[in-house]
Amino acid sequence: MVAKKGPSSVRGMQEPTDARTEMLEDAVVQHLRDNVLHKDRDMLIVNKPAGLPVQGGDGIRVSVDSVLPQLGAGAAERPRLVHRLDRNTSGALILARSRNAATRLSHAFRQASAALACERAAAPPADQEVAGPQVQKLYIAIVEESMRLEDKGFVGPTARQMQVPSKGRRRAEEAGLAAEEGPVLTQYTVLARCPEEFALLALQPVTGRKHQLRKACARVLQAPIIGDGLYGQTRSAQQLWFNDRLDQQPGQPGDRPEEALSRMLRCNRHLQLHCIQLRIKDAEGFHVEATAPLPAHMRKAIQMLFRSLPEDLEAQLPKLVQLSDFSTPQSLQQALTAARHSVQSRAHENAPPKRSAVLPRVVHVDLPADPKFEHLAMRSRVKKERDASASDDEGESSDSDMESDDEVMDRKARWTSARKKEAKEKRRVLKKARRALQKERREQILAQTPLSWDK
C-alpha cells in the first residue's frame, strides 16, 4: 500500500526552493543598495548586475520588480520602473520614487522616438527644443571586428532587421514588435581596436526599441556583441578563443562578491554590454548625470584586449566620447539623414559587380607545372595572345577574351569533376578495406572465444 503524502511532506519539498529564493533576494537587495549611483526625491539610479531580469516572467523568481518593495522600505510610495535593461545587460537603471516622477520620466524616454515617428508631419522650428526632460544613455560594448565598422557613424536598422528571431515563446514578442512604427536610430563610436579582431564601441541609442543595440551591431554592422547568443554566434572560433583567454585572466579580491552573485543568478557567460552613463536634463535646469562602474567581467576583458586604454575608463570616458544632444528637431533630422546615407552607401557596396569587374586583369607570371594551376596557365597564355593581336581590332580582342574565359571555366569545371570522382573512388576503396578489416577481426574474436554449447 502506497503511503499518501501529507501537507508536511509537500511543504518540506518547497522549503529548499523558497530558501534559495530568499537568499537570492537578500543578495540582490544588498547589491542594489550598495550600488546606488544617484538618489533624490524623484528618482533612484542603481547599477544593475548582469543576469538579473528587470521584470518577472515564466521561470523567473527574482527580478528588480520583485525587490522594489524592499528597496523602497520606509518611503511613502513604492518605487516604479520607467525603462528596462536586458537580462544579461548590466549598468545604470532608473527607478521612479513617485507616480508623478514615473510619468515624467517615461515620457522622457519615449520623446525622441515620438519625434522621429512624426517626421512626416509639419516640422516645428529648427531651434525649438523638445518639451520635457531629455534622457541620454551611453553604452559600452565589446564586439567582433567588421569591415563595416567606421570610426564613428549612425546606424538605422530597417523594420526587417528589427524583428526578433522566432524561437519558441519569442513568436508572440515578434508579433508585438511588428506593430512598432517609426525610425530606429543609434550613434556609435569606436573607442579602440585590437589585433585579435575585436573592437570596443560606445553606443548612444537615440530611440528606444527592444534589443535595439544588439540588432544594430549584429545585423547592420555585422559586428555581433560578444556573448550574444540570440543575434550572434557564441560557439564561433573567435568567441570561444575569447572565453578561453578570459577564463585564464586572474581576478581581483574585490570582485568576489560580484562573481558570487553571478553564480547565484546562473550567469556563466556574460553579455559584453554595459550601460555606463545616464544623463537627464530639461529646459528648467534640472540636470542629473550618473556613471556606472564597469562590471568585473568587462573590466577583465578590456584589460586583456585593449591594453592601450587607461584602467580608470569611467573617469576618462568624457575625454574619449561625448554624448550628443538631440534636443531639437533639427539635430534629430540630421542624425536620421546620416543614418539613411550610411544605409545607402552599404547597399551600394553590397550591389553585384558589373561584367567588367568580374573579369580581373591577369598578370603575366610563370606558373609551376602543376595540374592545380592548369586553368590559370591557360588563361595567362590566352592573355598573351590577345595582347599580341590587340593593335588590329580592340573589339575582336574583347570577343576573344569572352571566348577564352568560357574555355577556362569549362576546363576548370572538368578538372573539378575529375577531382571529385577521384576523391569518391578513394573513399570507396577505404570503406571496402575498412569493412574487410572489421570482418577479419570479428572472425579472430569468434575463433578465440568458445561458445556456450562448446563447453
Secondary structure, 3 states (H helix, E strand, C coil): CCCCCCHHHHHHHHHHHHHHHHHHHHHHHHHHHHCEEEECCCEEEEEECCCCCCCCCCCCCCCCCCCHHHHCCCCCCCCEECCCCCCCCEEEEEEECCHHHHHHHHHHHHHHHHHHHCCCCCCCCCCCCCCCCEEEEEEEEEEECCCCCCCEEEECCCCCCCCCCCCCCHHHHHHHHCCCCCCCCEEEEEEEEECCCEEEEEEEECCCCCCHHHHHHHHHCCCCECCCCCCCCCCCHHHHHHHHHHHHCCCCHHHHHHHHHHHHCCCCCCCCEEEEEEEEECCCCCEEEEECCCCHHHHHHHHHHCCCCCCCHHHHHHHHCCCCCCCCHHHHHHHHHHHHHHHHHHHHHCCCCCHHHHCCCCCCCCCCCCHHHHHHHHHHHHHHHHHHCCCCCHHHHHHHHHHHHHHHHHHHHHHHHHHHHHHHHHHHHHHHHHHHHHHHHHHHHHHHCCCHHHC
